[in-house]
Amino acid sequence: MSTVAKLGVVVPVYRGESTLEELHRRLTAALAALTDDWQIVYVDDGSADRSWAIVEGFARAPRVTALRLIRNYGEHVAITAGLDAVDADHVAIIACDLQDDPGALAALIDAARTTGADMVLTRRLRRQDAFLKRTLARLFYALVQFFVKVRYDHRVGNYRLLSRRAVALFREYRERTRNVNAIMAIMGVPTTTIDVQHQPRAGGTSGYSLYRSARMAFHVLVGYSEVPLQLVVMLGATITGLAAVILVRTLWVPPDPDRTLQAIHLATAVLALLGGLIILAIGTVGVYLTKSFVESMKRPLYFIADRRELPS
């Protein structure tokens, strides 16, 4: 048996009744092969199925903690709640749908030991998702790299291993615009990556609709980067320059009666374009101001409705 000081696992749960039993069996077997000192934290993110009843049952055994959030906050807040509750020297984050193989925990631990990295990411080989989801993921992370200025592989998911130090640093980030991948990417801790086989979804459906994925991407881009504001300023400067050139040319060239109607159409188009750009600029600034206002209220990220675990 490997000598790991203490190994923790955080499992965000949403509509996972069809996979939780098998996941728990595989997870406990993998942990038992690595260490005698481990902890699993299941976080039920307001599931409407039997997920809470199942993880509540797991918590009747030692080393298992079950948290039930008061409502559905989203996967990234559920992961945050789990990382707030776990107490271990190394902590893994794993999905509840069996697409992340618990058997890869040993490779994650070995990579952390070999490299001394505070975070070990998993790169999914032959990602078992629909073509549209893979394409959107590739586009999303390309935008994140451009706007947030961090390097990120679209094949890397939430399955990862964190040191105690990395978990402590993550807990310092309390913004409500919450994306685990983005936060951990900008933390700057030593990081390494290993390849793992991505498994087909064993049951249930993804909680990320097209609208929800696009909404999350938008909030990440404006929540972790000022580049959209800079682009609006650059666009405004460019349009102002072009308008000045058109104005000078219009005043310099003698009027031609035959071109009066054409000039009116051109002026109308330019005014419509400028109006649209002004609205875009005001909207972009408004989004940033709204986010600043919400963050300034310091509202709690989540509320826990129930917690089950055996006394220490």
C-alpha positions as CSV (number, residue, x, y, z in Angstrom):
1,M,0.0,0.0,0.0
2,S,1.2,3.5,-0.9
3,T,2.0,5.8,1.9
4,V,-0.1,8.9,1.3
5,A,-0.5,11.2,4.4
6,K,-4.2,11.8,3.8
7,L,-6.1,11.7,0.6
8,G,-9.4,13.5,0.1
9,V,-11.9,13.4,-2.8
10,V,-14.6,16.0,-3.6
11,V,-17.5,14.7,-5.7
12,P,-20.1,17.3,-6.9
13,V,-23.4,15.5,-7.3
14,Y,-26.3,16.5,-9.5
15,R,-28.9,14.0,-10.7
16,G,-26.5,11.1,-10.1
17,E,-28.7,8.4,-8.7
18,S,-27.9,6.0,-11.6
19,T,-24.1,6.2,-11.1
20,L,-23.4,6.9,-7.4
21,E,-23.5,3.4,-6.1
22,E,-20.9,2.2,-8.7
23,L,-18.8,5.3,-8.3
24,H,-18.7,4.9,-4.5
25,R,-17.6,1.2,-4.9
26,R,-14.8,2.0,-7.3
27,L,-13.7,5.1,-5.4
28,T,-13.5,3.4,-2.0
29,A,-11.6,0.5,-3.6
30,A,-9.1,2.9,-5.2
31,L,-8.6,4.9,-2.0
32,A,-8.1,1.8,0.1
33,A,-5.4,0.7,-2.2
34,L,-3.5,4.0,-1.8
35,T,-3.8,4.8,1.9
36,D,-5.5,4.0,5.2
37,D,-6.3,7.7,5.8
38,W,-8.8,9.1,3.3
39,Q,-12.0,11.2,3.1
40,I,-14.8,11.5,0.5
41,V,-16.9,14.6,0.5
42,Y,-20.1,14.3,-1.6
43,V,-21.8,17.6,-2.4
44,D,-25.4,17.3,-3.6
45,D,-26.2,20.4,-5.6
46,G,-29.9,20.5,-5.2
47,S,-30.7,17.3,-7.0
48,A,-34.4,16.5,-7.6
49,D,-33.8,12.7,-7.8
50,R,-32.6,10.3,-5.1
51,S,-29.0,11.5,-5.1
52,W,-29.2,12.9,-1.6
53,A,-30.7,9.8,-0.1
54,I,-27.9,7.7,-1.6
55,V,-25.0,9.9,-0.5
56,E,-26.7,10.3,2.9
57,G,-26.5,6.5,3.2
58,F,-22.8,6.6,2.3
59,A,-22.2,9.0,5.2
60,R,-23.3,6.4,7.7
61,A,-19.9,4.8,7.2
62,P,-16.6,6.3,8.4
63,R,-14.6,8.8,6.3
64,V,-17.5,10.0,4.2
65,T,-19.1,13.4,4.5
66,A,-22.4,14.3,2.7
67,L,-23.3,17.9,2.1
68,R,-26.7,19.0,0.7
69,L,-26.8,22.6,-0.7
70,I,-30.0,24.4,-0.1
71,R,-30.6,24.8,-3.9
72,N,-28.9,24.2,-7.2
73,Y,-25.9,26.6,-7.4
74,G,-24.0,24.9,-10.2
75,E,-21.1,22.5,-10.4
76,H,-18.4,25.1,-9.7
77,V,-20.0,26.3,-6.5
78,A,-20.6,22.7,-5.4
79,I,-16.9,22.0,-6.0
80,T,-16.1,25.1,-3.9
81,A,-18.3,23.8,-1.0
82,G,-16.5,20.5,-1.1
83,L,-13.1,22.1,-1.1
84,D,-14.1,24.3,1.8
85,A,-15.2,21.2,3.8
86,V,-12.4,18.7,3.0
87,D,-9.3,18.3,5.2
88,A,-6.5,16.3,3.5
89,D,-2.9,16.7,2.3
90,H,-4.0,15.9,-1.3
91,V,-7.5,16.4,-2.7
92,A,-8.9,15.1,-5.9
93,I,-12.0,16.5,-7.7
94,I,-14.0,13.8,-9.6
95,A,-17.3,13.8,-11.4
96,C,-20.2,11.6,-10.3
97,D,-21.1,10.3,-13.8
98,L,-18.2,7.8,-14.0
99,Q,-16.6,9.6,-16.9
100,D,-13.6,10.2,-14.6
101,D,-11.9,6.9,-13.7
102,P,-11.2,6.6,-10.0
103,G,-8.4,4.1,-10.9
104,A,-6.4,7.1,-12.2
105,L,-5.9,8.4,-8.6
106,A,-2.7,6.4,-8.3
107,A,-1.3,8.0,-11.4
108,L,-2.2,11.5,-10.1
109,I,-0.5,10.8,-6.8
110,D,2.6,9.5,-8.5
111,A,2.8,12.6,-10.7
112,A,2.5,14.9,-7.7
113,R,5.3,13.0,-6.0
114,T,7.6,12.9,-9.0
115,T,7.2,16.5,-10.1
116,G,6.5,18.2,-6.7
117,A,3.6,20.0,-8.4
118,D,0.8,21.5,-6.3
119,M,-1.8,20.6,-9.0
120,V,-2.0,17.6,-11.3
121,L,-4.4,18.0,-14.3
122,T,-5.8,15.2,-16.4
123,R,-5.9,15.4,-20.1
124,R,-8.8,13.3,-21.5
125,L,-7.8,11.0,-24.3
126,R,-10.5,10.5,-27.0
127,R,-13.0,12.6,-25.1
128,Q,-16.3,10.7,-24.9
129,D,-18.7,13.7,-25.5
130,A,-20.8,14.7,-28.4
131,F,-19.2,16.5,-31.3
132,L,-21.0,19.8,-30.5
133,K,-19.9,19.7,-26.9
134,R,-16.2,19.0,-27.9
135,T,-16.3,21.8,-30.4
136,L,-17.8,24.3,-27.9
137,A,-15.2,23.3,-25.3
138,R,-12.4,23.9,-27.8
139,L,-13.8,27.3,-28.7
140,F,-14.4,28.3,-25.0
141,Y,-10.8,27.5,-23.9
142,A,-9.5,29.3,-27.0
143,L,-11.4,32.4,-25.9
144,V,-10.2,31.9,-22.3
145,Q,-6.6,31.8,-23.5
146,F,-7.0,35.0,-25.5
147,F,-9.0,37.0,-22.9
148,V,-7.7,35.7,-19.6
149,K,-4.1,35.3,-20.9
150,V,-3.6,31.8,-19.5
151,R,-2.6,28.7,-21.4
152,Y,-5.3,26.0,-21.2
153,D,-5.9,22.7,-23.0
154,H,-9.5,22.1,-24.0
155,R,-9.0,18.4,-23.2
156,V,-8.4,19.1,-19.5
157,G,-11.5,18.9,-17.3
158,N,-12.2,19.2,-13.6
159,Y,-10.6,15.9,-12.7
160,R,-7.4,16.9,-10.9
161,L,-5.3,16.6,-7.7
162,L,-4.5,19.5,-5.5
163,S,-2.0,19.8,-2.7
164,R,-3.1,21.3,0.7
165,R,-1.4,24.5,-0.3
166,A,-3.3,24.7,-3.6
167,V,-6.6,24.1,-1.7
168,A,-5.8,26.9,0.8
169,L,-5.0,29.3,-2.1
170,F,-8.3,28.4,-3.9
171,R,-10.3,29.1,-0.8
172,E,-9.0,32.7,-0.9
173,Y,-11.0,33.3,-4.2
174,R,-14.6,34.1,-3.1
175,E,-15.9,35.9,-6.2
176,R,-19.4,34.9,-7.3
177,T,-18.4,34.6,-10.9
178,R,-17.0,31.2,-10.3
179,N,-15.2,28.8,-12.7
180,V,-12.9,26.3,-11.1
181,N,-10.7,25.9,-14.1
182,A,-10.2,29.6,-14.6
183,I,-9.5,30.3,-10.9
184,M,-7.0,27.5,-10.6
185,A,-5.3,28.5,-13.9
186,I,-4.7,32.0,-12.6
187,M,-3.5,30.8,-9.2
188,G,-0.1,30.2,-10.7
189,V,0.9,27.1,-8.6
190,P,3.3,24.6,-10.1
191,T,1.2,22.3,-12.3
192,T,1.7,19.2,-14.3
193,T,-0.6,17.1,-16.6
194,I,-1.1,13.4,-17.2
195,D,-3.1,11.6,-19.8
196,V,-6.1,9.5,-18.8
197,Q,-8.8,7.6,-20.6
198,H,-12.1,9.5,-20.7
199,Q,-15.0,7.1,-20.0
200,P,-18.5,7.2,-21.7
201,R,-21.2,8.7,-19.5
202,A,-22.6,5.8,-17.5
203,G,-26.0,7.4,-16.8
204,G,-28.0,10.6,-16.6
205,T,-27.6,13.6,-18.8
206,S,-25.3,16.6,-18.7
207,G,-26.4,19.6,-16.7
208,Y,-24.9,21.9,-19.2
209,S,-27.3,23.0,-21.9
210,L,-26.2,25.1,-24.8
211,Y,-27.6,28.3,-23.2
212,R,-26.0,27.4,-19.8
213,S,-22.6,26.8,-21.4
214,A,-22.7,30.0,-23.4
215,R,-23.8,31.9,-20.2
216,M,-20.9,30.5,-18.2
217,A,-18.4,31.3,-21.0
218,F,-19.7,34.9,-21.1
219,H,-19.4,35.3,-17.3
220,V,-15.9,33.8,-17.3
221,L,-14.7,36.2,-20.1
222,V,-16.0,39.4,-18.3
223,G,-15.3,38.0,-14.8
224,Y,-11.6,37.3,-15.2
225,S,-10.4,39.7,-17.9
226,E,-10.6,43.4,-18.7
227,V,-9.8,42.6,-22.4
228,P,-13.5,43.1,-23.5
229,L,-13.4,46.7,-22.2
230,Q,-10.1,47.3,-24.0
231,L,-11.6,46.0,-27.2
232,V,-14.5,48.3,-26.9
233,V,-12.2,51.3,-26.3
234,M,-10.1,50.3,-29.4
235,L,-13.2,49.9,-31.5
236,G,-14.5,53.3,-30.4
237,A,-11.2,54.9,-31.3
238,T,-11.2,53.3,-34.7
239,I,-14.8,54.3,-35.5
240,T,-14.1,57.9,-34.3
241,G,-11.1,58.0,-36.6
242,L,-13.1,56.8,-39.6
243,A,-15.9,59.2,-38.8
244,A,-13.3,62.1,-38.7
245,V,-12.0,61.0,-42.1
246,I,-15.5,60.9,-43.6
247,L,-16.3,64.3,-42.2
248,V,-13.2,65.9,-43.5
249,R,-13.7,64.4,-47.0
250,T,-17.3,65.5,-47.0
251,L,-16.4,69.1,-46.2
252,W,-13.5,69.2,-48.6
253,V,-15.1,67.7,-51.7
254,P,-17.7,70.0,-53.4
255,P,-21.3,68.7,-53.1
256,D,-22.7,66.8,-56.1
257,P,-26.5,66.9,-56.5
258,D,-26.5,63.5,-58.2
259,R,-25.0,61.9,-55.1
260,T,-27.3,63.5,-52.5
261,L,-29.5,60.3,-52.0
262,Q,-26.4,58.1,-51.8
263,A,-24.9,60.5,-49.2
264,I,-28.1,60.3,-47.1
265,H,-28.0,56.5,-47.2
266,L,-24.4,56.5,-46.2
267,A,-25.0,58.9,-43.3
268,T,-28.0,56.8,-42.1
269,A,-25.9,53.6,-42.1
270,V,-23.0,55.3,-40.3
271,L,-25.4,56.7,-37.6
272,A,-27.0,53.3,-37.2
273,L,-23.6,51.7,-36.8
274,L,-22.4,54.3,-34.3
275,G,-25.6,53.9,-32.3
276,G,-25.2,50.2,-32.1
277,L,-21.6,50.5,-31.1
278,I,-22.5,53.0,-28.4
279,I,-25.1,50.6,-27.0
280,L,-22.6,47.8,-27.1
281,A,-20.1,49.9,-25.2
282,I,-22.6,51.0,-22.6
283,G,-23.8,47.4,-22.2
284,T,-20.2,46.1,-21.7
285,V,-19.5,48.8,-19.1
286,G,-22.8,48.0,-17.5
287,V,-21.9,44.3,-17.1
288,Y,-18.7,45.2,-15.4
289,L,-20.4,47.6,-13.1
290,T,-23.1,45.1,-12.2
291,K,-20.5,42.5,-11.4
292,S,-18.6,44.9,-9.2
293,F,-21.9,45.8,-7.4
294,V,-22.8,42.2,-6.8
295,E,-19.3,41.4,-5.5
296,S,-19.3,44.4,-3.2
297,M,-22.3,43.0,-1.4
298,K,-20.2,40.1,-0.2
299,R,-23.1,37.6,-0.3
300,P,-22.4,34.0,0.7
301,L,-21.5,31.7,-2.2
302,Y,-23.8,29.0,-0.9
303,F,-25.9,27.7,2.0
304,I,-25.7,24.1,3.3
305,A,-29.1,22.6,4.1
306,D,-27.8,19.4,5.6
307,R,-24.5,17.8,6.6
308,R,-24.1,14.1,7.5
309,E,-21.0,12.4,8.8
310,L,-20.0,10.2,11.7
311,P,-18.4,12.0,14.6
312,S,-14.6,12.0,14.5
